[in-house]
């Protein structure tokens, strides 16, 4: 077995060894980390000998923490060693263990977007589809509220009707999003749970969005992660992410404001002024356009640059949405996403 883990902002941890009769044998810990005293390497390595292959991450971390008491670990921690063991055993994976697809759909109506998100996530979690990335293109105006938000608290339904805005509810938590065709950059990642194994929920958000930060930084935007799920720059918030965990997989999606009408948003979202302040814009009559103003590029050019970053880092094969998957999503629209029961599950 062989596993590697590059600690974010830290060093590389490597585990090699063999598995025999359900236990680790001849396990070797190595890497470019710093460790003092020298004898601590032996103490940590000893913990890894004869371990059952189904040991829990927390239990293994606890044992390694006890073995490292009094030692100085620089660039890594006991948790990182434990996670590398899981990778070596195939219980956790890295980006490079997967072949990613870019699923191209063309513009879709709001409810179909959400239903397709659930279907694709389920297919990846069940091993029926390779891990995938999808850029959302909106066919019409929409407000997408979080799974646990109240419709009446979040949306002015009269304003939504006046501006031909469809109100829909997604399966993930988080806040409301106002979108018009061409005014946002929305994407989803569908990955197996092994890719985020050993990461806390908060760590997994930043982990799954790291390629986006690199993409913006390549365009000259000093992008960074802020709080639990915000993508930001010194000029303010760019966008936010949300996640839905399902058995065997993760649906991770993010929406970033390219150029939207703040006046219209204020008429549709009841808490529009608060949303605007979160994006670094405090007065109506302005456009919320952090991506456009900070890059000076068209939406299409920004999307192309972000996809190039992902493809250059992890590889990406473009595929069209198949008819069977589309039909499955359309059925889910009828039975779930377009129903009053789902939309108003929190009135």
N, C-alpha and C positions, 0 to 999 in steps of 0.2 A: 504494500500500500504506500501511497505517496500523497501528501497534501501540503498546500502552501496557502498562506494568508498574509497579505500585505496590510498591516495595521494602518488605518487612515491617519495620516500625519505621523506615522511611526515607522517601524521596521518590518522586515520579512521574517516570518516564522515558518519553519519547514518540519514536517513529520514524515519519517520513513519507517518501515517495519513490515511485519508479516502478521497474518491472522491464522490461528490454528485452534481448532476446537472451540470456536466462539470467543477466543481471547487474543489480545495483542501480544505479540512476541518480538523480541529483539528490536524494540522501538528506539529510534534515534531522534533526538530533538536537536535542530540546528537553525541557523539563521544569521542575519547581519545585525542582530540586536546587541546591546551592551548588558553585561551581567556581572555583578560583583557580590560576594567573592567568587572565585573560580569554581569552588566546590559546589556552588549552588546548582550548576548545570547537572551534576550527578544526582543531586537530591530531586530535582524536577524530573529527570529522566527515569529515576527509580519509580516514581509514581505511575509512570506510563507502562510499566512492565506487568504483564499478566492481567490487564484490565479486561472486563467483559465488554464485548463490542456494543452492547446495548446500554452502557452506562449513560446516565443523564448528564446534560451539559452542566447543570448547576452542581451536581455531585462531584464531577471531575474538577470543576473550577475550585470548589471548596478544598479538595485534596491538594491541588497545586498551590493554592494560597497558603495552606498550612506548611507545605514543604518549602515555600519561599520566604517564610518568616525570617526577618533579619537581613535578607538579601536586598540588593538594589537592582531593580529591573528597569532599564531605560529603553524606550521605544516599543515596549510590549508589556503585557500583563498576563497573569494566570488565565484569565478568560480567553485571551487570544490563543494560547496554547491549546486549550480545550476545544475551541472552535476549529483549529487546524486539525486536531485529531478527528473530529466529525467529518471534515472534508476528506481526510485520508480514507475514512471508512465509507464514503459515499453518502453519508447522512446529511451533509451540507455541500453546497456547490458554489462555484464562482461564476462570474460572467463568462469566462472562457470555456466552461464546460457545456455551453449551450449554443445552438445555432438559432439565431433570431430571424424572424420574418417581419417585414413591414407589410401590413394588411392595408391595401388600397381600396377604398369604398366609394369615393366621390361624395358629394353633398348628401346628407341624410336629414330627415325630420327629427325633431328632438326626442320623441319617445322611442324611435327606432335606434337612435344613438345609444340610449341607456340600456335598452334590451340587448343590443348587440354587445355592449360592454359585458353584461352578465354572461351571455352565451360564450363569448370568446374566452373569458376568464375560466369558465367551467371546463371548456374543452382543453385548455392548457393544464389545469389542475388534474384532470383525469387522464392526461397523457395522450389525448386524441389530436393534439395540435402542438407544434413547436412553440416555445416562448415567442412572444410577439410584441410589436410596437404598432400603434395606430395613431395617426393624426386625424383629428375630427374636423370635418368641413361641414358647417351648418347650412342647411337648406332654408331656414327661416329663423325669425327672432324667438328667443326663449329666455325664461328664467328657470334655472335649475336649482331647486332647494335641496338642502341636505336631508338625509334620511330621517333625522329626528327634529327637524324644524317645523314650526307651526305655519301653515299657509297664511292665515289671517294676520299673524304677526309680521311676516316677511314680505308679503306681496299686496300691493294695491290692485285688486282685481279689475276695477274700473280703468285704471291706468293701463293695465295689461291689455284689456280689450281695445282701448283707444289706439294703442300702438301695435296691435296685431301681434301680441307676444303670447306664446304658448307657455303655460306654467306646468312644469314636470317635477317629479321627485326622483332623485337618484338613490342607489342602494347604499352608498357610502355616507359617512357623517360629514361634518363641516358646514360651511356657510353657503349663502345663496350666490349664484353667478348670473349676471346679465350678459347675454350674448346676442349679437347680430352677425349675419354672414360677413366674414372678413375682418371682424373687429377683435378677435381673440386668437390665440394659439393654444389649442387644447390637445392633449395627447394622453394615451393610455399605454401602460405596460402590463402585460399578462405574463406572470412568471410563476414557476413552481415554488412551493414553500421552502425547498432546500436552499434557494438563493438567499433567503433572509434568515436562515437558521442561525440561532445564536445571537441575533441582533434584537435589541429592544424595539418596540414600536417606533419610538422617536428616532433611534439610529437607522431603522429601515427606511424612513422617509428620506433622510439626507442621502443615504446610500443609493437609493433608486433614482434620485434626482441629480446625482453628482455629474453625470454626463451633460445635463442641461447647463449647469454652472460652467463647466469647461467650454461648452459651445458659446455661451455669452461672453466669457472671458476672451475667447478667440476673436470676438467681434469688437473688443475694446470696452465691454461693459464689465465693471468691477462687481460681478454678481457673487452673492454669498447666501448661505442658508440662515434664516432668522426664526427663532422660536421653534415650535413643533413642526410647522409645515409651510412656511413662507419662503419664497424666492425673492430676494431683495437686492438692492444696490444702494450706494450712498444717497441717491436721489429719491429713494422710497421703495415701496413694495412693487414688485413686478407681477407676482402671481402667487397662487397657493395650490397645495396638493391635498389629495384625500385618498383613502385606502379602504378597501373592503377585503377582509380575510375570508376565504372559503376553504373547505376541506381540501387540502393538497395544493393550494395556490393562493396568489395575491393579485388583486386588481388594484393597480396604482394609477391614478390619473391626476393631471394638473392642468389648470387654466391660467394663462398669462394674458394680461391686457395689452393688445396691440394698439387699438385706437377706438375708443367707444364714446358715445354721446352721453355726457354726464347729466345734462338736463333730462333726457329721456329716462335714464336710469333712476333719477330721483323721483320721477313720476310713477315708476313701476315698482321699485323697491321701497318699502316703508322705512327701512333703516339706511337709505341711500347715502345720507350725509356722513354717517359713521363709516360706511364702506369707503367713501371717497377719502376721508381723513386717513384711513388705513393705507391708502394708496399714495399718500403724499399730496392729495389735492383737496382743498378745503372749501372751495366755492363752486356753486353750480355755474353753468355757462362755460365751463372749461371742458376739454376733452381729456379723458384718462388715457394716456398714450405712452406709458413708460418704455415699451419696446420700440415703438416708432421713433420717439424723440431721442432715445439714447443710442440707437443704431443708425438712424438716418436711412434705413433700408426698407424695402417693401416687405410685406408679410411673407410673400413667396420666397424672397431671398433669405429671410431669417430662418424660415422653416427648412430650406435647403441646407443652410449652414449647420443647423442643429442635427439634421439627419446625417450630414457628412461626419460630424463629430461622433455620433453613435456608431455609424458604419466603420469609421476608421478605428474605433476602440474595440468593438465587439463583433463586427461583421453584420450584414443585413441583406436578406434576400427579399426582393419585392414580389408579392403575390396578390392576386385579385381576390376579392371576397367571393367565396363559392356560393352557389345557389342554395345548397342544403343549409348552410349556416344562416344565410339571409332569411330563409323560410322559417327556421327555428326562432330567429329573433322576431320576425313579424308575428308569429304565434304568441310569443311572450308579451308583445305589445298589447295584443287583444286580451290576454288573460291577466295581465298585471299592470304594466306601466300606464296604459291609457284608461284604466278603471278609476272611478271616483273613490273606491275603497282604498286604493294605494295612494292616490294623490292626497286624500284628506285623512290619512291614517293618524296624523296629528292635525287636528282642525285649524 
